[in-house]
Amino acid sequence: MPTFTLDGQPLLHVAAWKQHIAVYPLPPLDPALDAEVAPYRGTKDTLKLLHSRPLPRELVEAMVDQRG
């Protein structure tokens, strides 16, 4: 599973599945961002991005900004 790092520390992992791309783990999110992520949440700490839907780039960027 590919892992992106920041300053030598794991930042997030991604996995490609037949129907979706998963991004792990989700950081603790502020309430507004948590509400935006809710439709894409696979499990408590997974962002599930379906291949059949456009990639929400701004949402992914906001999630990574909060993680890093």
RASUL-V700267 format. One line per field, one symbol per residue. ss: DSSP state (A for helix, B for strand, O for the rest). psi: psi as a letter, one per 30 degrees, with the letter a starting at -180 (. if undefined). burial: + if it has 16 or more other C-alpha atoms within 10 Angstrom, else -. A space follows every 50 residues. Layout:
ss->???
psi->???
burial->???
This chain:
ss->OBBBBBOOBBBBBBBBOOOBBBBBOOOOOOAAAAAAAAAABBBOOBBBBB OOOOOOAAAAAAAAAAAO
psi->kkkklkhgkkelkkkkleflkkkllklkkleeeeeefeffkeaehkkjjk fflkkieeeeeeeeeee.
burial->----------++++------+++++++---------+--++----++++- ------------+-----
